[in-house]
Amino acid sequence: MVKMREPFDLGLAAYVSAEAIGEPGRRRFRIMALGSGTDAVCIWLEKEQLAALGDALRQVLSDEAGGEPPAETPEEPVFPAIWRCEFKAGQLTLSMDRQERQFELRAEPLAPDDDVPTSCSFRFGFDQGRALVPRIAAIIAAGRKPCPLCSAPMDPQGHVCVRANGHHPR
């Protein structure tokens, strides 16, 4: 019987960021959190997961009083070459503690095995969430433009549009 590692909780993150790596159409997406010490986590996501996270944060924060987005984006720290927890997420859960003004993000691996924790979680403040929302929006917007007919992403060379049925001029 395979025994997976215990869940990993980073605690309150000192810094949270998101990024896309690669060219549009071939990008990989991740969210990273740096703890108060040298611990850091990296959760790989699908574009849709990252977009949903940004939408959820935006919606919750728009309902919350008490602050505009930070005037300055904090300087990006250097993340470690070796992550304390790193995997591709299958499921994400975002919860909120209004009293503490914090979010908790918990990710479970897409393909669990004994080399990764059963889950990875970290907390971050509302101000960090406010700074993360426009960053995620910019990452999503930097992708391939959608086809005006079918909304599927278009490569620079174009694409075969299922709604055009071969009759729409390029």
FIRO-419145 format. One record per residue: residue in one letter; z, y, x of N, C-alpha, C in turn; chain. Coordinates in nm, 2 decimals, always signed. Each point is the difference from the previous one (the first is absolute). Layout:
N
> a:Z:Y:X:Z:Y:X:Z:Y:X:A $
...
! end
This chain:
170
> m:+0.00:-0.12:+0.08:+0.00:+0.12:-0.08:+0.00:+0.12:+0.09:A $
> v:-0.09:+0.10:-0.03:-0.01:+0.12:+0.08:+0.10:+0.10:-0.05:A $
> k:+0.08:+0.06:+0.09:+0.10:+0.10:-0.04:-0.05:+0.13:+0.05:A $
> m:-0.02:+0.09:-0.09:-0.04:+0.14:+0.04:+0.11:+0.08:+0.04:A $
> r:-0.03:+0.10:+0.08:+0.11:+0.10:+0.04:+0.05:+0.07:-0.11:A $
> e:+0.12:+0.06:+0.02:+0.07:+0.08:-0.10:-0.07:+0.13:-0.03:A $
> p:+0.02:+0.06:-0.11:-0.06:+0.13:-0.03:+0.05:+0.10:+0.11:A $
> f:-0.09:+0.10:+0.03:+0.03:+0.11:+0.10:+0.02:+0.13:-0.08:A $
> d:+0.11:+0.07:+0.02:+0.02:+0.13:-0.05:+0.02:+0.10:+0.11:A $
> l:-0.09:+0.09:+0.01:+0.00:+0.11:+0.11:+0.11:+0.10:-0.03:A $
> g:+0.04:+0.01:-0.13:+0.10:+0.10:-0.04:-0.08:+0.13:-0.02:A $
> l:+0.07:+0.12:+0.02:-0.06:+0.13:-0.03:-0.09:+0.03:+0.12:A $
> a:-0.13:+0.03:-0.04:-0.10:+0.03:+0.11:+0.01:+0.14:+0.04:A $
> a:-0.01:+0.02:+0.13:+0.00:+0.13:+0.06:-0.14:+0.07:-0.02:A $
> y:-0.10:-0.09:-0.01:-0.14:+0.05:-0.01:-0.08:-0.11:-0.07:A $
> v:-0.09:+0.05:-0.10:-0.09:-0.09:-0.07:-0.14:+0.06:+0.01:A $
> s:-0.09:-0.09:+0.02:-0.14:+0.05:+0.01:-0.10:-0.11:-0.06:A $
> a:-0.12:+0.05:-0.03:-0.10:-0.10:-0.04:-0.13:+0.04:+0.08:A $
> e:-0.08:-0.10:+0.03:-0.13:+0.03:+0.07:-0.10:-0.11:-0.04:A $
> a:-0.12:+0.04:+0.03:-0.12:-0.09:-0.01:-0.06:-0.01:+0.14:A $
> i:-0.04:-0.12:+0.04:-0.05:-0.03:+0.13:-0.14:-0.06:-0.02:A $
> g:-0.10:+0.06:+0.06:-0.14:-0.05:+0.00:-0.09:+0.10:-0.08:A $
> e:-0.12:-0.04:-0.01:-0.11:+0.08:-0.07:+0.01:-0.03:-0.15:A $
> p:-0.04:+0.10:-0.08:-0.01:-0.02:-0.15:-0.08:-0.13:-0.03:A $
> g:+0.05:-0.08:-0.09:-0.06:-0.13:-0.03:+0.05:-0.11:+0.08:A $
> r:+0.07:+0.03:+0.11:+0.06:-0.10:+0.08:+0.14:+0.04:+0.04:A $
> r:+0.06:+0.08:-0.07:+0.14:+0.05:+0.03:+0.10:-0.10:-0.03:A $
> r:+0.11:+0.01:+0.07:+0.13:-0.07:-0.03:+0.10:+0.10:-0.02:A $
> f:+0.09:-0.02:-0.10:+0.10:+0.10:-0.04:+0.14:-0.06:+0.03:A $
> r:+0.09:+0.10:+0.04:+0.14:-0.04:+0.02:+0.09:+0.11:-0.03:A $
> i:+0.12:-0.04:-0.03:+0.11:+0.10:-0.01:+0.11:-0.05:+0.11:A $
> m:+0.05:+0.10:+0.07:+0.09:-0.02:+0.11:+0.13:+0.08:-0.02:A $
> a:+0.11:-0.06:+0.04:+0.13:+0.07:+0.00:+0.07:-0.02:+0.13:A $
> l:+0.06:+0.10:+0.04:+0.08:+0.00:+0.12:+0.15:+0.02:-0.03:A $
> g:+0.08:-0.09:+0.04:+0.15:+0.01:-0.03:+0.06:+0.10:+0.09:A $
> s:+0.13:+0.01:-0.01:+0.08:+0.09:+0.08:+0.00:-0.03:+0.15:A $
> g:-0.01:-0.13:+0.03:-0.01:-0.04:+0.14:-0.14:-0.03:+0.04:A $
> t:-0.02:-0.11:+0.06:-0.14:-0.04:+0.04:-0.07:-0.10:-0.09:A $
> d:+0.07:-0.04:-0.11:-0.06:-0.09:-0.10:-0.11:+0.07:-0.08:A $
> a:-0.11:-0.07:-0.02:-0.10:+0.05:-0.08:-0.07:-0.11:-0.08:A $
> v:-0.06:+0.03:-0.11:-0.07:-0.10:-0.08:-0.14:+0.05:-0.03:A $
> c:-0.09:-0.09:-0.02:-0.14:+0.02:-0.02:-0.05:-0.09:-0.11:A $
> i:-0.04:+0.05:-0.12:-0.04:-0.08:-0.11:-0.15:+0.03:-0.02:A $
> w:-0.08:-0.10:+0.01:-0.15:+0.02:-0.02:-0.02:-0.02:-0.15:A $
> l:-0.09:+0.09:-0.05:-0.03:+0.01:-0.14:-0.15:+0.00:-0.03:A $
> e:-0.03:-0.03:-0.13:-0.13:+0.02:-0.05:-0.01:+0.15:-0.03:A $
> k:-0.12:+0.05:-0.01:-0.02:+0.14:-0.03:+0.06:+0.03:-0.14:A $
> e:-0.02:-0.09:-0.09:+0.05:+0.01:-0.14:+0.15:+0.01:+0.00:A $
> q:+0.07:-0.08:+0.08:+0.14:+0.00:+0.01:+0.05:+0.14:+0.05:A $
> l:-0.06:+0.05:+0.10:+0.04:+0.13:+0.06:-0.03:+0.11:-0.10:A $
> a:-0.11:-0.01:-0.07:-0.03:+0.10:-0.11:+0.11:+0.00:-0.11:A $
> a:+0.03:-0.12:-0.04:+0.10:-0.02:-0.11:+0.14:+0.05:+0.05:A $
> l:+0.04:-0.02:+0.13:+0.12:+0.05:+0.05:+0.00:+0.15:+0.00:A $
> g:-0.11:+0.07:+0.04:-0.01:+0.14:+0.00:+0.01:+0.06:-0.15:A $
> d:-0.07:-0.07:-0.09:+0.01:+0.04:-0.14:+0.14:-0.01:-0.06:A $
> a:+0.07:-0.11:+0.03:+0.13:-0.02:-0.05:+0.10:+0.11:+0.06:A $
> l:-0.01:+0.03:+0.13:+0.08:+0.10:+0.06:-0.03:+0.14:-0.06:A $
> r:-0.13:+0.03:-0.02:-0.04:+0.13:-0.06:+0.06:+0.01:-0.14:A $
> q:-0.01:-0.10:-0.08:+0.04:+0.00:-0.14:+0.16:+0.02:+0.00:A $
> v:+0.07:-0.08:+0.07:+0.15:+0.02:+0.00:+0.04:+0.13:+0.05:A $
> l:-0.06:+0.05:+0.11:+0.04:+0.12:+0.06:-0.04:+0.12:-0.08:A $
> s:-0.10:-0.01:-0.08:-0.04:+0.11:-0.09:+0.10:+0.02:-0.11:A $
> d:+0.07:-0.11:-0.04:+0.10:+0.00:-0.10:+0.14:+0.05:+0.05:A $
> e:+0.01:+0.00:+0.13:+0.13:+0.03:+0.07:+0.00:+0.15:+0.03:A $
> a:+0.11:+0.06:-0.03:+0.02:+0.14:+0.04:+0.06:+0.00:+0.14:A $
> g:-0.01:+0.12:+0.06:+0.07:+0.01:+0.13:-0.08:-0.01:+0.12:A $
> g:-0.11:+0.06:+0.00:-0.07:+0.02:+0.13:-0.15:-0.01:-0.01:A $
> e:-0.06:+0.08:+0.08:-0.14:+0.00:+0.02:-0.03:-0.09:+0.12:A $
> p:-0.13:-0.03:+0.03:-0.02:-0.08:+0.12:+0.04:+0.08:+0.12:A $
> p:+0.04:-0.07:+0.11:+0.05:+0.07:+0.12:-0.11:+0.09:+0.05:A $
> a:+0.04:+0.12:+0.05:-0.10:+0.10:+0.05:-0.07:-0.06:+0.12:A $
> e:+0.07:-0.07:+0.09:-0.07:-0.05:+0.12:+0.01:-0.15:+0.00:A $
> t:-0.10:-0.07:+0.05:+0.00:-0.14:+0.01:+0.07:-0.03:+0.13:A $
> p:+0.10:-0.09:+0.00:+0.07:-0.03:+0.12:-0.09:-0.06:+0.10:A $
> e:+0.03:+0.02:+0.13:-0.08:-0.06:+0.10:+0.00:-0.15:+0.00:A $
> e:-0.11:-0.06:+0.01:-0.01:-0.15:-0.01:+0.07:-0.06:+0.13:A $
> p:+0.09:-0.09:-0.02:+0.07:-0.06:+0.11:-0.09:-0.11:+0.06:A $
> v:+0.03:-0.05:+0.12:-0.07:-0.11:+0.06:+0.07:-0.13:-0.06:A $
> f:-0.09:-0.08:-0.06:+0.05:-0.12:-0.06:+0.00:-0.11:+0.11:A $
> p:+0.08:-0.10:+0.00:+0.01:-0.10:+0.10:-0.12:-0.09:+0.00:A $
> a:-0.03:-0.06:+0.11:-0.11:-0.10:+0.01:+0.04:-0.13:-0.07:A $
> i:+0.13:-0.03:-0.01:+0.05:-0.12:-0.06:+0.08:+0.04:-0.12:A $
> w:-0.04:-0.04:-0.12:+0.06:+0.03:-0.12:+0.12:-0.10:-0.03:A $
> r:+0.10:+0.05:-0.06:+0.11:-0.09:-0.03:-0.04:-0.09:-0.12:A $
> c:-0.08:+0.06:-0.08:-0.06:-0.07:-0.12:-0.14:+0.04:-0.02:A $
> e:-0.09:-0.09:-0.01:-0.14:+0.03:-0.02:-0.07:-0.11:-0.08:A $
> f:-0.07:+0.03:-0.11:-0.07:-0.09:-0.07:-0.09:+0.07:-0.10:A $
> k:-0.09:-0.08:-0.06:-0.09:+0.05:-0.11:+0.07:-0.02:-0.13:A $
> a:+0.02:+0.10:-0.08:+0.07:+0.00:-0.12:-0.07:-0.07:-0.11:A $
> g:+0.07:-0.09:-0.07:-0.06:-0.06:-0.13:+0.05:+0.08:-0.12:A $
> q:+0.13:+0.04:+0.01:+0.06:+0.07:-0.11:+0.09:+0.12:+0.06:A $
> l:-0.01:+0.11:-0.07:+0.08:+0.12:+0.03:+0.08:+0.04:-0.12:A $
> t:+0.13:+0.04:+0.03:+0.08:+0.05:-0.10:+0.06:+0.13:+0.05:A $
> l:-0.01:+0.10:-0.09:+0.05:+0.13:+0.03:+0.11:+0.03:-0.10:A $
> s:+0.12:+0.02:+0.05:+0.11:+0.04:-0.09:+0.06:+0.13:+0.05:A $
> m:+0.08:+0.06:-0.09:+0.05:+0.13:+0.02:+0.15:+0.01:-0.03:A $
> d:+0.07:+0.08:+0.08:+0.14:+0.03:-0.02:+0.01:+0.15:-0.02:A $
> r:+0.00:+0.05:-0.12:+0.00:+0.14:-0.03:+0.12:+0.07:+0.06:A $
> q:+0.12:-0.06:-0.01:+0.12:+0.06:+0.05:-0.01:+0.02:+0.15:A $
> e:-0.05:-0.10:+0.08:-0.01:+0.02:+0.14:-0.13:+0.07:+0.04:A $
> r:-0.09:+0.02:-0.10:-0.13:+0.06:+0.03:-0.08:-0.08:+0.10:A $
> q:+0.00:-0.13:-0.02:-0.07:-0.09:+0.09:-0.09:-0.10:-0.07:A $
> f:-0.10:-0.04:+0.07:-0.09:-0.11:-0.05:+0.04:-0.12:+0.09:A $
> e:-0.03:-0.12:-0.06:+0.00:-0.12:+0.08:-0.13:-0.07:-0.02:A $
> l:-0.07:-0.03:+0.11:-0.12:-0.08:+0.00:+0.03:-0.14:+0.05:A $
> r:-0.04:-0.10:-0.08:+0.02:-0.14:+0.04:-0.13:-0.07:+0.00:A $
> a:-0.04:-0.07:+0.10:-0.12:-0.07:+0.01:+0.02:-0.15:+0.02:A $
> e:-0.08:-0.08:-0.06:+0.01:-0.14:+0.02:-0.13:-0.04:+0.06:A $
> p:+0.00:-0.10:+0.10:-0.13:-0.03:+0.06:-0.10:-0.07:-0.09:A $
> l:-0.12:+0.02:+0.03:-0.11:-0.06:-0.08:+0.00:-0.15:+0.03:A $
> a:+0.02:-0.04:+0.12:+0.00:-0.14:+0.04:+0.13:-0.03:+0.07:A $
> p:+0.11:-0.04:-0.07:+0.12:-0.02:+0.07:+0.00:-0.12:+0.10:A $
> d:+0.06:+0.02:+0.11:+0.02:-0.11:+0.09:+0.13:+0.02:+0.08:A $
> d:+0.03:-0.09:+0.09:+0.13:+0.02:+0.07:+0.00:+0.10:+0.11:A $
> d:-0.12:+0.07:+0.02:-0.01:+0.10:+0.11:+0.03:+0.14:-0.06:A $
> v:+0.01:+0.01:-0.13:+0.03:+0.14:-0.06:+0.12:-0.01:-0.09:A $
> p:+0.06:+0.11:-0.02:+0.12:+0.00:-0.09:-0.06:-0.02:-0.15:A $
> t:+0.09:-0.05:-0.08:-0.04:-0.02:-0.14:-0.03:+0.13:-0.07:A $
> s:+0.06:+0.11:+0.05:-0.04:+0.13:-0.05:+0.05:+0.11:+0.10:A $
> c:-0.06:+0.12:-0.01:+0.04:+0.11:+0.09:+0.02:+0.12:-0.09:A $
> s:+0.11:+0.07:+0.02:+0.02:+0.12:-0.08:+0.06:+0.11:+0.09:A $
> f:-0.02:+0.12:-0.05:+0.06:+0.12:+0.06:+0.01:+0.11:-0.11:A $
> r:+0.09:+0.09:+0.03:+0.02:+0.11:-0.09:-0.05:+0.13:+0.06:A $
> f:-0.04:+0.10:-0.08:-0.04:+0.13:+0.05:+0.03:+0.10:-0.11:A $
> g:+0.03:+0.12:+0.05:+0.03:+0.11:-0.09:-0.11:+0.06:-0.08:A $
> f:+0.04:+0.07:-0.11:-0.11:+0.07:-0.08:-0.08:+0.09:+0.08:A $
> d:+0.05:+0.07:+0.10:-0.08:+0.09:+0.08:-0.10:-0.07:+0.08:A $
> q:+0.04:-0.12:+0.05:-0.10:-0.08:+0.07:-0.11:-0.05:-0.09:A $
> g:+0.04:-0.04:-0.12:-0.10:-0.04:-0.10:-0.09:+0.11:-0.03:A $
> r:+0.05:+0.13:-0.02:-0.09:+0.11:-0.02:-0.10:+0.02:+0.11:A $
> a:+0.04:-0.02:+0.12:-0.09:+0.02:+0.12:-0.10:-0.12:+0.00:A $
> l:+0.04:-0.11:-0.05:-0.09:-0.12:+0.01:-0.11:+0.01:-0.11:A $
> v:+0.03:+0.06:-0.11:-0.10:+0.00:-0.11:-0.13:+0.07:+0.05:A $
> p:-0.01:+0.12:+0.06:-0.13:+0.05:+0.04:-0.06:-0.08:+0.11:A $
> r:+0.08:-0.06:+0.09:-0.05:-0.08:+0.11:-0.08:-0.12:-0.06:A $
> i:+0.06:-0.07:-0.10:-0.06:-0.11:-0.06:-0.13:+0.04:-0.07:A $
> a:+0.01:+0.12:-0.08:-0.12:+0.05:-0.07:-0.12:+0.03:+0.10:A $
> a:+0.04:+0.05:+0.11:-0.11:+0.03:+0.10:-0.06:-0.13:+0.06:A $
> i:+0.08:-0.10:+0.02:-0.05:-0.12:+0.05:-0.09:-0.07:-0.10:A $
> i:+0.04:+0.00:-0.13:-0.09:-0.06:-0.10:-0.13:+0.08:-0.02:A $
> a:+0.01:+0.13:+0.01:-0.12:+0.09:-0.02:-0.10:-0.01:+0.11:A $
> a:+0.05:-0.04:+0.12:-0.09:-0.01:+0.12:-0.08:-0.13:+0.00:A $
> g:+0.01:-0.08:-0.10:-0.08:-0.12:-0.01:-0.14:+0.02:-0.04:A $
> r:-0.07:-0.11:-0.03:-0.14:+0.01:-0.05:+0.00:+0.07:-0.14:A $
> k:-0.11:+0.08:-0.02:-0.02:+0.07:-0.13:-0.03:-0.10:-0.10:A $
> p:+0.04:+0.02:-0.13:-0.03:-0.09:-0.11:-0.14:+0.02:-0.05:A $
> c:-0.06:-0.10:-0.05:-0.13:+0.01:-0.06:+0.02:+0.07:-0.13:A $
> p:-0.09:+0.10:-0.04:+0.02:+0.07:-0.12:-0.03:-0.08:-0.13:A $
> l:-0.06:-0.11:+0.02:-0.03:-0.09:-0.12:+0.10:-0.11:-0.02:A $
> c:+0.04:-0.07:+0.11:+0.09:-0.12:-0.02:+0.14:+0.02:+0.07:A $
> s:+0.01:+0.11:+0.07:+0.13:+0.03:+0.07:+0.03:-0.09:+0.11:A $
> a:-0.08:-0.09:+0.04:+0.02:-0.09:+0.12:-0.02:+0.09:+0.12:A $
> p:+0.07:-0.03:+0.11:-0.02:+0.08:+0.12:-0.14:-0.02:+0.06:A $
> m:-0.06:+0.11:+0.05:-0.13:-0.01:+0.05:+0.00:+0.00:+0.15:A $
> d:-0.07:-0.08:+0.07:-0.01:+0.00:+0.14:-0.10:+0.11:+0.04:A $
> p:+0.00:+0.05:+0.13:-0.10:+0.10:+0.03:-0.14:-0.04:-0.02:A $
> q:-0.03:-0.13:+0.00:-0.14:-0.05:-0.03:-0.02:-0.01:-0.15:A $
> g:+0.10:+0.03:-0.08:-0.02:-0.02:-0.14:+0.06:-0.13:-0.05:A $
> h:-0.02:-0.04:-0.12:+0.04:-0.13:-0.05:-0.08:-0.04:-0.12:A $
> v:+0.02:-0.12:-0.04:-0.07:-0.05:-0.12:+0.09:+0.02:-0.12:A $
> c:-0.04:+0.09:-0.08:+0.08:+0.04:-0.12:-0.03:-0.09:-0.11:A $
> v:+0.11:-0.06:-0.05:-0.02:-0.10:-0.11:-0.03:+0.08:-0.13:A $
> r:+0.03:+0.12:-0.02:-0.03:+0.08:-0.12:-0.14:+0.05:+0.00:A $
> a:-0.06:+0.02:+0.12:-0.14:+0.05:+0.01:-0.10:-0.11:-0.03:A $
> n:+0.04:-0.13:+0.01:-0.08:-0.11:-0.03:-0.14:+0.01:+0.07:A $
> g:+0.00:+0.06:+0.12:-0.12:+0.01:+0.08:-0.09:+0.11:-0.05:A $
> h:+0.03:+0.08:-0.10:-0.09:+0.11:-0.05:+0.04:+0.14:+0.03:A $
> h:+0.11:+0.02:+0.07:+0.04:+0.14:+0.03:-0.05:+0.03:+0.14:A $
> p:-0.06:+0.12:+0.02:-0.05:+0.04:+0.13:+0.12:+0.03:+0.09:A $
> r:-0.01:-0.03:+0.13:+0.11:+0.03:+0.09:+0.00:+0.14:+0.04:A $
! end
